[in-house]
Amino acid sequence: MKQLPPWLQAPWERIEALDRQDRMPHGVLLTGPAGVGLEHLADACALRALGEQSGMFPELKSHALAHADLRLVETDGGKASLSIETIRELDAWLHLTPQLVGRKVVVMNDAHRMTRAASNAFLKTLEEPPLGSLLILLSHVPARLLPTIRSRVQRIETKTPSRLDAIAWLAARHEGIEEAVIASYLFESGGAPLAADQALFRGAPLLGPMLTEAMKGRGQAKLVDVLGDLDTDTWLAIWMRYCASMMQPRPATLSDAALDPERIWKFWCRLTDVRRMTHEGIALNVRLTAGNLVTEWSRIT
């Protein structure tokens, strides 16, 4: 599967080896940090199991989802968890006669989002899977899965590539873009190359330059407008990432001015509090909150 990014080749070769040796288990758990491409590895695995030709990366997913004997399970409608009803429907579908290839394949994104009841129901499916079925679970936090589920699946781990390898891969896909810009996208994406790749293709705004301007007392209104259009958790994480880098012994700061680490730390804590409130479901006026944070940021030097 040369279409996959290079850091996915090792786990993919492990999957191929299991399949060739007729040792492919009925349950597979793909793990790794967010943004490394677990979904693409899952698609490739599903297509192989169904005897289908794969598309070129990164279009694997659209090909995989078109198959009648493939079911994608994920949260929808703004729900934060996978319910027991979803698992019961899945189990019923698995026990129907396959339409095309004599087997059925399930790809479950964010498997750790199953509720306790859903996990117990899914455990029964794992213990007595329909003949020939393949259950592919994806999770960035596998520790949240029930130990009994983890013990009944084959775990295949993917690691984040090195910064240099990620930049080289991104540079090859985005010719003409300066390496420094690519490095900034990778930094803002938390080192996740596929997240940076998508941001580059979308032409997503880089927050770093705007934070630099706001720190100097310029462009605050523009920054607030941009933050208002982004996912709140995303821009909070990016901002916190920059603050953390500025507190390092050799910081890659956003400003030439001498900055007080204690003031950066207090602002980082402020961002943490806002992020905690969003995770707890506390209703916030995002634009007002962003405006207040930008104002505080402009006074940090």
N, C-alpha and C positions, 0 to 999 in steps of 0.2 A: 504494500500500500504506500507507494512513493508519494502519493498526493498528500498524505498527512504531514504535518510539521515534523521536523527531525526529532524533537523531544518526545513525540508520541510513537516513534518507531519501535523502541524497546518494549513497551507494554503491548503494542500491536503484534510484535513477533512472538511474544509469550502467548497471546490469544491464538495466533496461527498454529503454534506448536501444540497447544492443547487440542485444537481441532484436528490437526493431522494425525495425532496419536490416539484419536478417538477417546480423549480424556476430558472433553469439554463438560463441565458440570451444568446442572440445570439452573444454577444461580451464580451470577457474577456480580461483584461489587467493584466498581471503578471509583477510585478515590484520587484526590489531588486538590491543590489550591484552586480557587475560583479563577477563571480566565485562562486556564492552560489547555482547554479544549476537550474536556471529558465527553461532551455531547457528540463531538465528531468521532471520537474513538468508539462510543456506543453505537453510532450510526453504522460505522464500518463493520463492527462486530455483528450487528443485526442483519446487515445486508449479506454478509458472508453466510450467516446461519440460514438465511432464506434463499441462498443461491442466486442472488441478484448481482448485477454489475453495479459497481459504485460509480458515483460521479466524481468530478474533480473537486478537491478541496477549494473553497469551503462550502460547496453546494451539496455535500453529502446528505444533509438533513432533509432537504426537500424531496430527494429521491426516496429516502427511507420511509418517509411518512405516507407515501402513496400506496404502500403494499397492504393488501387486504388482511394478511395474517400478522400484521404488526400493530401493536397498540402502544401509544404514548400516554403515560400517566404523569400528570403534573398538576400543581395547584392552579386554579383559575378563578376568575370572578373576584379578584382581590382577597381570596381566602389565604390564610397563613399556614394552613395545614391540609394534609390529605386525610379525608374522613374514612370511617369504616364503610360508609355507603359506596365510596369510590372503590375500595378494595373488594367489596362483595360483587360489584358490577364487573370488576376485572376477573375475579374468579369464575363468574358465570360465563364470561366471554372465552376464557381459557378452555372451558370444558365443551365449547361448541366445536363441531367438526371443522378442521382447517379447510380453507377454500382452494388453496393453490399448491402448497408444497408439503403437506402432511405434518407440519409443525407450526407452532405459534410462538411469537417473540414479543416480549414486553420490555419497553425501555421506561424506567421510572426515574424522572429527574427529582433531585432533592429528596431522596428516599427518607432522610432523617426528619422530614416534615410530617411523617405519619403520626397520627395521634396514638395514644397507648392502645386504644381499642382497635384501631386500624392495624397497628403493628402485630397485635395478637392474632387478628384475622389473617394477615399476610403470612404469619409464621405457619399457619395450618396449610396454606397453599405451598409454601416451601417444603413442608414435611411430606406432602403428598401431591407433587406437581403432576399435571396431565402428561402423558407419555410424549416425549419429544419437545416439550416446551422449554424455552430459554428465557429466564428472567434476568434482565440487566439493570442493576441499581446504580445510580450515580449519587455521590455525596461528597461535599467538601468538608463535612464534619461527621465522619463515620462513627465517632464515639457516641453520638446521640442515638444511634440505632440500638435496638435491643441486643444484648450479647448473644442471645439465642439465634437472632437473625444473622449476625456477623459470623457465627460459628457454622452456619449452613450454606454459606456462599464462598466462592473463590475470590479472594481479594487481589486486585491488580492495581498497583499504585503508580501514579504519574507525578513527576516532580517538575517544579518551575525551572526552565532553562536558565543558564547564567545570563547576566546582563549583556555581556558581549555577544553571546550566541543569539539572544533575543533581538538585539539591535541589528545584527547582521541579517537575520531572517526578515525583519521588518523593512530594512533598507532595500532588500532584493524585491520586495513586494510594492514598495513605494518609491520608485526611482524618481530622482529629481528633488526629493525632500532632504534637507540638510540633516546630517546625523544628530546634531544638537537638538533639533526639533523632535526627531524620532525619540531621542533619549528622554526628552521632556514628557512626551506622550506616555512612554513606558513608565516613567516615574509616577505620573498622575494616575496611571492604571494599576499602581501597586506592584509593578514588575510582571503583570500578567500580559503576555504578548498578544493573545487573541483579543483581549479587551482593548489594548492599544491599537491593534490592527483595525478593529471596528471603528474606533474613534477617529483614526486617520482617514478611513474611507468616508465617514460621515462629514469630515471637516469640522469635528467638534471643537469648540473654543478651548484653548489652553488657559487655565486659570492662573498659572504662574506669572506671566507678564502683567495680567490685570491686578494681581495681588501686589506686585511690585509698584505699579503706578498708584494704587490706592494707599500703599504705605507712605508714599511721597506726597499724599494729599491730592492726587489727580485721578479722575475717572471713576469716582465712587458710584455715581449714578449708573454708569454703564455696567459696572461690576454687579450691582444689585439687580439690574435687569437680567443679566446673564444667569445669575444664581436662581432667580425666580423661574427661569425656563428649564432648569436642570432638576434632576431627582435630588431631593434634599439630602438623603443619606450619602449620595455620591459626592456632592460638593463638600459636605462636612468632612468626609474621609480624606479627600484631597487636601483640604486646608490643614487638617490635623497632620497629614503626612509632611507638608512643608514646615509646619511648626516643629515637628519632631526632628527634621533634618537640621533646622536652625539651632537646635540645642545640642548637636553633636560636637565633639572636641574639634573637628575640622568641618564646620558647617558649610553646606552649600546654600548660603543665605540668599534671600531675595533682595537684599539691600546692601549697599556699600557702607552704610552707617554702622557704628558700633551698637549692638543691640544688647539689652539686659536680658540674660537667660531667664531670670525670675519672671519678668513681664511676659516673655514668650510662654513660659510654663503656665502662668495664670490664664493666659488667653487660650492655650490648649485645653486647660480644664474647663473653660467656658464653653468651648466647642463640644467637649465631651458631655457636658450637662445637657446641651441642646440635643445632641444625638441620643442620649438616654431618654429624653422626653419623647422624641419621635418614635423610638423603639417601644416605649410604653403606651403608645397610642394617644398621648396627650395632644390635644388640638392646638396647633400653633398657627399664627398668621405668618406664613413663610416669608413674605416680602418684608414685613415689618421686622421680623427676626433677623433676616439677612441685612437689612439696612442698619440695624443697631450694631450688628457684628462688624460691618464694614466701617462704621464710624469709630468703634473702639479700635479696630485695626489701624486706622489712619493716625491714631494717637500713640502708637506703640513705640515709635522711635524716640 
